[in-house]
Amino acid sequence: MEHVTLSQLLSATDGRAVDFDDTSAGFNSIALDSRNVRLGDLFWAVQGEQHDGHAFVAAAFDNGAAAAVVRNDYENELRVPVVTVPDTLI
């Protein structure tokens, strides 16, 4: 994957940045599984049939995520950088 900036991500998803200190943030890789997150990755929280990725946002940040893409209704109690979107599957 080529390097994607926060502004490109916001434009592509029509999302909203929340709790970003560094608006020049960029990401080289996207992880859908919090166990596979590496330092600087973007974690994309997807609700599947058996698990909801939103339950693993904290784990993704513990593993080094730089930001996460979450649904608009996600309660960002951790105050971590997230991009909110209506539906993370779209």
N, C-alpha and C positions, 0 to 999 in steps of 0.2 A: 504494500500500500504506500502511496506517496504521502508525504507530510501534509496534513490538513490543519488549517488554522481555525481558531474559534470563530472568526467571522465567516469563513467558508461553511463551517458546520451550521451556524445559525441561519445562513442563507439557504442551505440545502434542506434544512428541516423546518424552517419557519419557526424555530424554537426561541426560547428566551433564556439568557444567561442569568444565573442566580448565584450569588456568593463567590464571584470570581474576583480575585485581587489582581490577577495578571491577565488583562484583556488581549495580550499578544500570545496567549497560550496556543500551543500546537500539539498535535498528536501524530505519532508514526504508526500506531497500531490500535486496533479495536478488539476488545475482548468481550465475549458474551457470557463467559463463565468466570466468576470471581477468582477461582483457583488458578486460572491461567493468566491473570493480570501481571504485567511486568511494569517496572518503574516508568512512569510517563504515559501509560496507555490510557485510552478512553474506554470506560466500562459502559456497555450498552445494556440497560436493565430490561429484559424481555420477560413477559409473563407467558410461561408454557403450560402444558397440560398438568404437569406434576409440581413445578416450582415457579415461584415468582422472583425474578432477578432483583426486584426492588428490596427483597428481604436480605440481599447479599451486598448491598451498596457499601456498608461499613467494612465488610471483608475485602472488597475490591480496593478500598482506600488503604486498608492495612497492608495490602500486597503492593501498593505503590501507584494506584490509579491517580492520574492528574485531574480527572473529571469524570462525570457520569451523565448519561442521557437517561432521563426518567420521565414518567407521565406527569402531566400538570398537577395531578392530585397528590403527588408524593410529598410527604411531610419531611422537609429537610432539617430535621432536628440536629443533625451532625454539623450543620453549617459548612458543608463541603461544596466545592464548585460543581454545579449541575447545570445541564441544559434541559429545560422542561419542554415537552412536546405533548400534543393531544394523545398520541398513540405511538408507542415505541416500536410497533410492528410495521408501521408505514414508512 
